[in-house]
Amino acid sequence: MRVTVHLDSFDRLDPSAYAIVWIDTESQKWSREGHAGVSVPEWGRYRCTPGGTVLLAGENLRDVCLLEGLYLAAADGPFEGEGARAQWLSSVNAEPLEGRWQVQCIDESLPHPEDGLFADEA
């Protein structure tokens, strides 16, 4: 399953800051599909926590963002339109920046890409 998530409302960074990430639950990786006003790694991994899903940077596995309440492994799974609070953890500030996340699209198909998407794939 692939989940497209829109992150926004990081007003302390930039009033129009946003990022769109594509999460692949099979490979347990995510990729950046678009962004402005916020620095987002090109790709990474994620881990599930009791609080939601944490996006990790691909090169150093540092925490990037906590998507509170996004439970990718839940039996009923995420649904389009679902959303909640996001905490941007890789900020230069001492405290996380708060914003919002919202599921834009869920793709249940299993296409095989022509080229590898992630930098750690051979």
RAPE-V986634 format. One record per residue. N is the residue number from 1. RES is the residue in three letters. SS is DSSP state (h for helix, s for strand, l for the rest). D_FIRST is the distance of its C-alpha to the first C-alpha in whole Angstrom. Layout:
n,res,ss,d_first
N,RES,SS,D_FIRST
N,RES,SS,D_FIRST
This chain:
n,res,ss,d_first
1,MET,l,0
2,ARG,s,4
3,VAL,s,7
4,THR,s,10
5,VAL,s,13
6,HIS,s,17
7,LEU,s,19
8,ASP,s,23
9,SER,l,26
10,PHE,l,27
11,ASP,l,31
12,ARG,l,33
13,LEU,l,31
14,ASP,l,31
15,PRO,l,31
16,SER,l,29
17,ALA,l,27
18,TYR,s,23
19,ALA,s,20
20,ILE,s,16
21,VAL,s,14
22,TRP,s,10
23,ILE,s,8
24,ASP,s,6
25,THR,l,6
26,GLU,l,7
27,SER,l,10
28,GLN,l,10
29,LYS,s,11
30,TRP,s,12
31,SER,s,14
32,ARG,s,16
33,GLU,s,16
34,GLY,s,20
35,HIS,s,22
36,ALA,s,26
37,GLY,l,28
38,VAL,l,26
39,SER,l,26
40,VAL,l,22
41,PRO,l,21
42,GLU,l,20
43,TRP,s,17
44,GLY,s,16
45,ARG,s,15
46,TYR,s,14
47,ARG,s,16
48,CYS,s,15
49,THR,s,19
50,PRO,l,21
51,GLY,l,21
52,GLY,s,17
53,THR,s,15
54,VAL,s,17
55,LEU,s,17
56,LEU,s,19
57,ALA,s,20
58,GLY,l,20
59,GLU,l,23
60,ASN,l,25
61,LEU,l,22
62,ARG,l,24
63,ASP,s,22
64,VAL,s,22
65,CYS,s,20
66,LEU,s,20
67,LEU,s,17
68,GLU,s,19
69,GLY,l,18
70,LEU,l,14
71,TYR,l,13
72,LEU,l,9
73,ALA,l,11
74,ALA,l,12
75,ALA,l,13
76,ASP,l,13
77,GLY,l,10
78,PRO,l,10
79,PHE,l,12
80,GLU,l,13
81,GLY,l,16
82,GLU,l,16
83,GLY,s,18
84,ALA,s,20
85,ARG,s,22
86,ALA,s,21
87,GLN,s,24
88,TRP,s,24
89,LEU,l,25
90,SER,l,26
91,SER,l,29
92,VAL,l,33
93,ASN,l,34
94,ALA,l,34
95,GLU,l,32
96,PRO,l,29
97,LEU,s,28
98,GLU,s,27
99,GLY,s,25
100,ARG,s,22
101,TRP,s,18
102,GLN,s,16
103,VAL,s,13
104,GLN,s,13
105,CYS,s,10
106,ILE,s,7
107,ASP,s,6
108,GLU,l,5
109,SER,l,7
110,LEU,l,7
111,PRO,l,10
112,HIS,l,12
113,PRO,l,14
114,GLU,l,18
115,ASP,l,18
116,GLY,l,17
117,LEU,l,15
118,PHE,l,16
119,ALA,l,20
120,ASP,l,20
121,GLU,l,19
122,ALA,l,22
